Amino acid sequence: MRAAQLDENAPSHSPEIALPAHMAGSGALDRLVEAARDYAKASTAENTNRAYAADWRHFAAWCRRKGADPLPPSPELIGLYIADCAASLSPATIERRLSGLSWNYAQRGLVIDRTDPHITSVLKGVKRQHGRPPRQKEAVLPEDIRAMTATLPFDLRGLRDRAILLVGFAGGLRRSEIVSLDAGREDTIDSGGWVEVMEGGLLVTLKGKTGWREVEIGKGSSEQTCPVHALEQWKAFSKIDFGPLFVTVSRDGKRATERRLSDKHVARLIKATVLKSGIRSDLPEEERLSLFSGHSLRAGLASSAEVDERYVQKQLGHASAEMTRRYQRRRDRFRVNLTKAAGL
């Protein structure tokens, strides 16, 4: 019981890296241990670290309530945990929690055998009984993004938020990618990329899970919907030429601070402008809010760009065309009519 409680409160996202016993006490090597810990922690995204830490706390608390110990890993115990979670969590959430537990055990030098029948059979049964098609977020289409940006004022906050929406849409960017951008190359330690304004548009360099990639954002057909113009306006009036690109604005609305925006701001911005613009006004407000999120921008570009699929795949940074197709909401429905093609 004591072990479970201690383990629950431990910083599970801090990698266990130490010197061999016969080398301990070396100041130079001790400093390298700290550096190695920092690099190991940076191997996964901040949001992923937080999610994995929350997964472990939930599991450890569950073990404590049941009088069990989370260490060492037990397929039988994890199978019972899955069965208990099935009453309130979706199969997809349970699978994600399993990934979090696997990662946390790995940091402790332990391994979950996810092929063990105690885990696979219970999870398969949960999927059969509780599985349902994934509810994808609604795509923000071109007419939607025009209506959304039209609700924004032309003060400092409005200029910033207009640039966020247009750059995020045209680049097919994740909300975390948008707010991680710097004005210049590696201006800050926590930079996730930077933006260069070029003659043909914007060149966005992003740090992804598999390395660096470049995203080209061309100029729009009018200033009202041009992401390049929107970004240049924000940079000019905010006087940002170094550091985080999208930052908070002072309370009086007259000055850009140095504090980077949270990715939650992008999600809140999308929901707020969806409501103000009257998109899907046929639905109750609560349902409208649940339909749109940060991913709506990526899905909007994928669904709207009438170009070869491989260009969309490259823009979104997907390793496979299949993943890109998941973002293409209704784009290809009924384009090919097999009923007529079959002669009916």
C-alpha positions as CSV (number, residue, x, y, z in Angstrom):
1,M,0.0,0.0,0.0
2,R,2.8,2.4,1.0
3,A,4.6,1.6,-2.3
4,A,1.6,2.4,-4.3
5,Q,1.1,5.7,-2.6
6,L,4.7,6.8,-3.0
7,D,4.7,5.7,-6.7
8,E,1.5,7.7,-7.4
9,N,3.1,10.9,-6.1
10,A,6.4,10.3,-7.9
11,P,7.2,12.5,-10.9
12,S,6.6,9.7,-13.4
13,H,7.6,11.8,-16.4
14,S,11.1,12.3,-15.0
15,P,13.4,9.7,-16.6
16,E,15.4,7.5,-14.2
17,I,18.9,8.1,-15.4
18,A,21.8,7.6,-13.0
19,L,25.6,6.8,-13.0
20,P,26.8,3.3,-12.3
21,A,27.8,2.9,-8.7
22,H,31.5,2.7,-9.4
23,M,31.4,6.1,-11.2
24,A,29.1,8.0,-8.8
25,G,30.6,11.1,-7.3
26,S,32.2,12.4,-10.5
27,G,31.1,16.1,-10.7
28,A,31.6,16.3,-14.5
29,L,29.6,13.1,-15.1
30,D,26.9,14.1,-12.6
31,R,26.3,17.2,-14.8
32,L,26.0,15.0,-17.8
33,V,23.4,12.9,-16.0
34,E,21.3,16.0,-15.6
35,A,21.7,16.9,-19.2
36,A,20.8,13.3,-20.2
37,R,17.6,13.6,-18.1
38,D,16.6,16.8,-19.8
39,Y,17.1,15.3,-23.2
40,A,15.2,12.2,-22.3
41,K,12.3,14.3,-21.0
42,A,12.3,16.2,-24.3
43,S,11.9,13.0,-26.2
44,T,8.2,13.3,-25.8
45,A,6.0,16.4,-26.2
46,E,5.0,18.4,-23.1
47,N,1.4,17.6,-23.6
48,T,2.2,13.9,-23.9
49,N,4.3,14.0,-20.7
50,R,1.4,15.5,-18.8
51,A,-1.1,13.0,-20.2
52,Y,1.2,10.0,-19.3
53,A,1.7,11.4,-15.8
54,A,-2.1,11.7,-15.4
55,D,-2.6,8.1,-16.7
56,W,-0.2,6.9,-14.0
57,R,-1.8,8.8,-11.2
58,H,-5.2,7.5,-12.1
59,F,-3.9,3.9,-12.2
60,A,-1.9,4.2,-9.0
61,A,-4.9,5.8,-7.2
62,W,-7.1,2.9,-8.5
63,C,-4.6,0.4,-7.2
64,R,-4.6,2.1,-3.8
65,R,-8.4,1.9,-3.5
66,K,-8.4,-1.7,-4.4
67,G,-5.5,-2.6,-2.0
68,A,-3.2,-3.5,-4.8
69,D,0.4,-2.5,-5.7
70,P,1.1,-1.1,-9.2
71,L,4.6,-2.5,-9.1
72,P,5.7,-4.8,-10.6
73,P,3.4,-4.8,-13.7
74,S,0.7,-7.5,-13.5
75,P,-1.3,-8.3,-16.7
76,E,-4.1,-9.7,-14.5
77,L,-4.3,-6.5,-12.5
78,I,-4.3,-4.4,-15.6
79,G,-7.1,-6.5,-17.1
80,L,-9.2,-5.8,-14.0
81,Y,-8.4,-2.1,-14.4
82,I,-9.5,-2.1,-18.0
83,A,-12.8,-3.8,-17.0
84,D,-13.4,-1.2,-14.3
85,C,-12.7,1.7,-16.7
86,A,-15.0,0.3,-19.4
87,A,-18.0,1.6,-17.4
88,S,-17.0,5.2,-17.9
89,L,-14.4,5.5,-20.6
90,S,-14.4,4.8,-24.3
91,P,-12.2,2.0,-25.8
92,A,-10.0,4.6,-27.4
93,T,-9.4,6.4,-24.1
94,I,-8.6,3.1,-22.4
95,E,-6.1,2.2,-25.2
96,R,-4.5,5.6,-24.7
97,R,-4.2,5.0,-21.0
98,L,-2.6,1.6,-21.7
99,S,0.0,3.5,-23.8
100,G,0.6,5.8,-20.8
101,L,1.0,2.9,-18.4
102,S,3.4,1.2,-20.9
103,W,5.5,4.4,-21.1
104,N,5.6,4.9,-17.3
105,Y,6.6,1.3,-16.7
106,A,9.3,1.6,-19.4
107,Q,10.8,4.6,-17.5
108,R,11.2,2.3,-14.5
109,G,12.9,-0.4,-16.6
110,L,9.8,-2.6,-16.6
111,V,7.6,-3.9,-19.4
112,I,3.9,-4.6,-19.8
113,D,3.2,-7.6,-22.0
114,R,0.3,-6.1,-23.9
115,T,-0.2,-9.3,-25.8
116,D,-1.0,-11.2,-22.6
117,P,-4.6,-12.7,-22.8
118,H,-5.6,-11.0,-19.5
119,I,-5.2,-7.7,-21.3
120,T,-6.0,-8.5,-25.0
121,S,-9.2,-10.6,-24.3
122,V,-10.7,-8.0,-21.9
123,L,-9.8,-5.1,-24.3
124,K,-11.3,-7.0,-27.2
125,G,-14.5,-7.6,-25.2
126,V,-14.7,-4.0,-24.3
127,K,-14.4,-2.9,-27.9
128,R,-17.1,-5.4,-29.0
129,Q,-19.6,-4.2,-26.4
130,H,-18.8,-0.5,-26.1
131,G,-17.0,0.3,-29.4
132,R,-18.6,3.0,-31.6
133,P,-17.4,5.0,-34.7
134,P,-15.0,7.8,-33.7
135,R,-16.7,11.2,-33.5
136,Q,-14.5,13.5,-35.6
137,K,-14.5,17.2,-35.1
138,E,-16.1,19.3,-37.8
139,A,-13.9,20.8,-40.4
140,V,-13.7,24.6,-40.7
141,L,-14.3,25.2,-44.4
142,P,-13.2,28.3,-46.4
143,E,-16.6,30.0,-46.1
144,D,-16.5,29.3,-42.3
145,I,-13.0,30.8,-41.9
146,R,-14.1,33.9,-43.7
147,A,-17.1,34.3,-41.5
148,M,-15.0,33.6,-38.3
149,T,-12.3,36.2,-39.1
150,A,-15.0,38.7,-40.0
151,T,-16.2,38.6,-36.3
152,L,-12.8,39.8,-35.1
153,P,-12.0,43.5,-34.5
154,F,-9.0,45.3,-35.8
155,D,-7.4,46.0,-32.5
156,L,-4.2,44.2,-31.4
157,R,-6.0,41.1,-30.1
158,G,-8.1,40.9,-33.3
159,L,-5.0,41.2,-35.5
160,R,-3.3,38.4,-33.5
161,D,-6.3,36.1,-33.6
162,R,-7.0,36.7,-37.3
163,A,-3.4,35.7,-38.0
164,I,-3.7,32.6,-35.8
165,L,-6.8,31.4,-37.7
166,L,-5.6,32.1,-41.2
167,V,-2.0,30.8,-40.7
168,G,-3.4,27.7,-38.8
169,F,-5.9,27.0,-41.6
170,A,-3.6,27.6,-44.6
171,G,-0.7,25.7,-43.0
172,G,-2.9,22.8,-41.7
173,L,-1.2,23.3,-38.4
174,R,-1.9,21.7,-35.0
175,R,-2.8,24.2,-32.3
176,S,0.4,23.3,-30.4
177,E,2.4,24.0,-33.6
178,I,0.8,27.4,-34.0
179,V,1.6,28.7,-30.5
180,S,5.1,27.1,-30.5
181,L,6.3,29.2,-33.4
182,D,9.0,31.9,-33.0
183,A,9.5,35.0,-35.0
184,G,13.0,33.9,-36.0
185,R,15.1,30.7,-36.1
186,E,15.4,29.2,-32.6
187,D,14.8,32.4,-30.8
188,T,13.8,30.6,-27.6
189,I,14.5,27.3,-25.8
190,D,10.9,26.1,-26.1
191,S,10.7,26.9,-29.8
192,G,8.7,24.5,-31.9
193,G,9.7,26.3,-35.2
194,W,9.9,29.6,-36.8
195,V,8.4,31.6,-39.8
196,E,10.2,33.3,-42.6
197,V,8.3,35.8,-44.8
198,M,9.4,35.3,-48.4
199,E,8.3,36.7,-51.8
200,G,5.9,33.9,-52.5
201,G,4.5,33.5,-49.0
202,L,5.5,32.1,-45.6
203,L,8.0,29.3,-45.0
204,V,7.2,27.6,-41.7
205,T,9.8,25.3,-40.3
206,L,8.4,23.0,-37.7
207,K,9.9,20.5,-35.2
208,G,7.8,17.4,-35.3
209,K,7.9,13.9,-33.7
210,T,10.1,12.5,-36.5
211,G,12.2,15.6,-37.1
212,W,12.1,18.9,-38.9
213,R,9.7,19.7,-41.8
214,E,8.9,22.7,-43.8
215,V,5.4,24.0,-44.6
216,E,4.8,26.5,-47.4
217,I,1.9,28.9,-46.9
218,G,1.1,30.9,-50.1
219,K,-0.6,34.3,-50.3
220,G,-4.4,34.5,-50.4
221,S,-6.5,35.9,-53.2
222,S,-7.5,39.0,-51.1
223,E,-6.1,40.8,-48.1
224,Q,-9.1,39.8,-46.0
225,T,-8.2,36.1,-46.2
226,C,-4.5,36.2,-46.8
227,P,-2.5,34.5,-44.1
228,V,0.7,36.3,-45.1
229,H,-1.0,39.8,-44.9
230,A,-2.6,38.9,-41.5
231,L,0.7,37.8,-40.0
232,E,2.6,40.8,-41.3
233,Q,-0.1,43.1,-39.8
234,W,0.2,41.4,-36.4
235,K,4.0,41.5,-36.4
236,A,4.0,45.2,-37.5
237,F,1.5,46.4,-34.8
238,S,2.8,44.1,-32.1
239,K,6.4,45.0,-32.9
240,I,7.4,41.4,-32.6
241,D,10.7,40.6,-34.3
242,F,12.2,38.2,-31.8
243,G,10.9,35.4,-29.5
244,P,7.5,33.8,-29.4
245,L,5.4,34.8,-32.4
246,F,1.9,34.6,-30.8
247,V,1.8,36.1,-27.3
248,T,-0.7,37.5,-24.9
249,V,-1.8,41.2,-25.0
250,S,-1.7,43.6,-22.1
251,R,-5.0,44.2,-20.3
252,D,-5.4,47.6,-21.9
253,G,-5.0,45.9,-25.3
254,K,-2.2,48.3,-26.4
255,R,0.9,46.2,-25.9
256,A,2.1,42.7,-26.8
257,T,3.8,40.9,-23.9
258,E,6.6,38.4,-24.1
259,R,4.5,35.5,-22.8
260,R,3.7,32.8,-25.3
261,L,0.1,31.8,-25.8
262,S,-1.2,28.4,-24.6
263,D,-2.5,26.0,-27.2
264,K,-5.8,26.2,-25.3
265,H,-6.2,29.8,-26.6
266,V,-6.5,28.4,-30.2
267,A,-9.3,26.0,-29.2
268,R,-11.2,28.7,-27.3
269,L,-10.7,31.1,-30.3
270,I,-12.2,28.7,-32.7
271,K,-15.2,27.9,-30.5
272,A,-15.8,31.6,-29.8
273,T,-15.7,32.7,-33.4
274,V,-17.8,29.7,-34.5
275,L,-20.5,30.9,-32.2
276,K,-20.2,34.6,-33.2
277,S,-20.3,33.8,-36.9
278,G,-23.4,31.7,-36.7
279,I,-21.9,28.5,-38.1
280,R,-24.2,25.6,-37.7
281,S,-26.8,27.8,-36.0
282,D,-29.3,25.1,-36.6
283,L,-27.9,23.2,-33.6
284,P,-28.0,24.0,-29.9
285,E,-25.0,26.0,-28.6
286,E,-23.6,23.2,-26.6
287,E,-23.6,20.9,-29.6
288,R,-22.0,23.5,-31.8
289,L,-19.2,24.0,-29.3
290,S,-18.5,20.3,-29.1
291,L,-18.3,19.9,-32.9
292,F,-15.3,22.3,-33.3
293,S,-11.8,22.2,-31.9
294,G,-8.2,23.0,-32.8
295,H,-8.2,20.1,-35.2
296,S,-10.9,21.7,-37.2
297,L,-8.4,23.9,-38.9
298,R,-6.3,20.9,-40.1
299,A,-9.4,19.1,-41.2
300,G,-10.6,22.2,-43.0
301,L,-7.5,22.5,-45.2
302,A,-7.5,18.8,-45.9
303,S,-11.2,18.8,-46.9
304,S,-11.1,22.0,-49.0
305,A,-7.8,22.0,-50.9
306,E,-8.7,20.8,-54.4
307,V,-5.2,19.4,-55.2
308,D,-3.5,16.1,-55.5
309,E,-3.7,14.2,-52.2
310,R,0.1,13.9,-51.9
311,Y,0.4,17.7,-51.5
312,V,-2.1,17.7,-48.6
313,Q,-0.3,14.8,-47.0
314,K,3.0,16.7,-47.2
315,Q,1.4,19.9,-45.8
316,L,-0.1,18.1,-42.8
317,G,3.1,16.1,-42.2
318,H,1.4,12.7,-42.4
319,A,3.5,9.6,-42.9
320,S,0.7,7.8,-44.8
321,A,-2.1,8.8,-47.2
322,E,-4.5,6.9,-45.0
323,M,-4.0,9.2,-42.1
324,T,-4.6,12.2,-44.4
325,R,-7.9,10.7,-45.6
326,R,-9.1,10.7,-42.0
327,Y,-8.9,14.5,-42.1
328,Q,-10.8,14.9,-45.4
329,R,-14.3,15.3,-44.0
330,R,-16.8,14.5,-46.8
331,R,-14.4,15.6,-49.5
332,D,-14.6,12.5,-51.6
333,R,-18.1,11.3,-50.7
334,F,-20.0,10.1,-53.8
335,R,-17.4,11.5,-56.3
336,V,-17.2,8.0,-57.7
337,N,-20.7,6.5,-58.2
338,L,-20.1,2.7,-58.2
339,T,-23.9,2.1,-58.6
340,K,-23.9,3.8,-62.0
341,A,-20.6,2.4,-62.9
342,A,-22.0,-1.1,-62.3
343,G,-24.8,-0.4,-64.7
344,L,-27.7,0.5,-62.4
